[in-house]
Amino acid sequence: EYDFGSYFVHSLIVTLVATALVLIFGTMAGYALGRLPMRGKFSLMVTLLMISVFPEIAVVAPLYTLLKDLNWLNSYQGLIIPYTAFFLPFAIWILRNYMLGIPKEMEETGRIDGAGPIRTVWSIILPMALPGLFTAAIFTFTACWTEFLMALTFNINLKTIPVGISTFGTALEVPFGPIFAASVVAVVPIGILVFVFRKFVISGLTSGAVKG
């Protein structure tokens, strides 16, 4: 009666792809804002902060119109792209703050050894930034996994877990048992991530708070 397996698959696809895109773009932006000389950094960071706290409900209507014109309603990209755009600013803040805490001598050592900019970032910066990456990944994963408003508005045919659970039952019956069971199963992936990577999360948050 309840197609929870499909809801789980839909949520997993959207969440994993959106989280991967956020990490890719967030790492590049965080490195640029934290390590490279750039004018207007403060204004840009303030703008990102304002975007990260902007209420979803204020942009749902124009986004719905845009996605409808693009014929992206009820599609994976109809959620992946908005999720990436909406949760990217906070990830940039986390990664930028962590990048600031990496000693510049590490990059200079790489240059002395003959490493180019790309190799320096890949071999030196990213391994040292793993706690920040895991922190940003878990926060983004959790936000995408539990998001309800945009999933309900843009993707009603490909229901994610929050939307799927909200459709359980009828006006005359509320199946508390299936709702509770589905909710517990939905929380399991987040609990596993936090438990496995808890040391990285604590380290990433601490570094961002102290050195940012």
Solvent accessible surface area in square Angstrom, and as a share of the most:
residue,aa,sasa,rsa
1,E,199,0.89
2,Y,73,0.28
3,D,81,0.42
4,F,40,0.17
5,G,46,0.45
6,S,36,0.23
7,Y,29,0.11
8,F,55,0.23
9,V,76,0.44
10,H,25,0.11
11,S,2,0.01
12,L,62,0.31
13,I,64,0.33
14,V,1,0.01
15,T,1,0.01
16,L,93,0.46
17,V,61,0.35
18,A,0,0.00
19,T,12,0.07
20,A,48,0.37
21,L,49,0.25
22,V,0,0.00
23,L,41,0.20
24,I,95,0.48
25,F,93,0.39
26,G,0,0.00
27,T,17,0.10
28,M,113,0.50
29,A,31,0.24
30,G,0,0.00
31,Y,32,0.12
32,A,24,0.18
33,L,7,0.03
34,G,8,0.08
35,R,26,0.10
36,L,74,0.37
37,P,131,0.82
38,M,81,0.36
39,R,233,0.85
40,G,50,0.48
41,K,50,0.21
42,F,164,0.68
43,S,74,0.48
44,L,76,0.38
45,M,8,0.04
46,V,56,0.32
47,T,63,0.37
48,L,19,0.10
49,L,85,0.42
50,M,122,0.55
51,I,75,0.38
52,S,29,0.18
53,V,110,0.63
54,F,98,0.41
55,P,73,0.46
56,E,39,0.17
57,I,130,0.66
58,A,53,0.41
59,V,34,0.20
60,V,17,0.10
61,A,71,0.55
62,P,78,0.49
63,L,41,0.20
64,Y,83,0.32
65,T,77,0.45
66,L,93,0.46
67,L,5,0.02
68,K,128,0.54
69,D,111,0.57
70,L,85,0.42
71,N,131,0.67
72,W,79,0.28
73,L,41,0.20
74,N,57,0.29
75,S,20,0.13
76,Y,67,0.26
77,Q,72,0.32
78,G,1,0.01
79,L,0,0.00
80,I,15,0.08
81,I,81,0.41
82,P,8,0.05
83,Y,2,0.01
84,T,13,0.07
85,A,64,0.50
86,F,32,0.13
87,F,31,0.13
88,L,35,0.17
89,P,6,0.04
90,F,93,0.39
91,A,1,0.01
92,I,10,0.05
93,W,62,0.22
94,I,18,0.09
95,L,0,0.00
96,R,44,0.16
97,N,22,0.11
98,Y,25,0.10
99,M,1,0.00
100,L,66,0.33
101,G,20,0.19
102,I,7,0.04
103,P,66,0.41
104,K,134,0.57
105,E,109,0.49
106,M,74,0.33
107,E,11,0.05
108,E,88,0.40
109,T,72,0.42
110,G,3,0.03
111,R,144,0.52
112,I,146,0.74
113,D,110,0.57
114,G,62,0.59
115,A,17,0.13
116,G,33,0.31
117,P,114,0.71
118,I,149,0.76
119,R,155,0.57
120,T,4,0.02
121,V,33,0.19
122,W,181,0.64
123,S,60,0.39
124,I,34,0.17
125,I,0,0.00
126,L,34,0.17
127,P,67,0.42
128,M,69,0.31
129,A,0,0.00
130,L,73,0.36
131,P,18,0.12
132,G,0,0.00
133,L,27,0.13
134,F,53,0.22
135,T,0,0.00
136,A,0,0.00
137,A,18,0.14
138,I,12,0.06
139,F,82,0.34
140,T,5,0.03
141,F,14,0.06
142,T,43,0.25
143,A,31,0.24
144,C,7,0.04
145,W,5,0.02
146,T,74,0.43
147,E,11,0.05
148,F,82,0.34
149,L,57,0.29
150,M,0,0.00
151,A,1,0.01
152,L,69,0.34
153,T,43,0.25
154,F,1,0.01
155,N,1,0.01
156,I,70,0.36
157,N,108,0.55
158,L,46,0.23
159,K,46,0.19
160,T,8,0.05
161,I,3,0.01
162,P,27,0.17
163,V,0,0.00
164,G,0,0.00
165,I,26,0.13
166,S,64,0.41
167,T,64,0.37
168,F,17,0.07
169,G,27,0.26
170,T,94,0.55
171,A,108,0.84
172,L,178,0.88
173,E,108,0.49
174,V,81,0.47
175,P,16,0.10
176,F,153,0.64
177,G,50,0.48
178,P,55,0.34
179,I,45,0.23
180,F,144,0.60
181,A,55,0.42
182,A,7,0.06
183,S,41,0.27
184,V,72,0.41
185,V,69,0.39
186,A,11,0.09
187,V,93,0.53
188,V,73,0.42
189,P,25,0.16
190,I,27,0.13
191,G,37,0.35
192,I,100,0.51
193,L,46,0.23
194,V,66,0.38
195,F,135,0.56
196,V,85,0.49
197,F,53,0.22
198,R,106,0.39
199,K,153,0.65
200,F,75,0.31
201,V,21,0.12
202,I,113,0.57
203,S,49,0.32
204,G,2,0.02
205,L,83,0.41
206,T,72,0.42
207,S,17,0.11
208,G,15,0.15
209,A,89,0.69
210,V,113,0.65
211,K,116,0.49
212,G,55,0.53
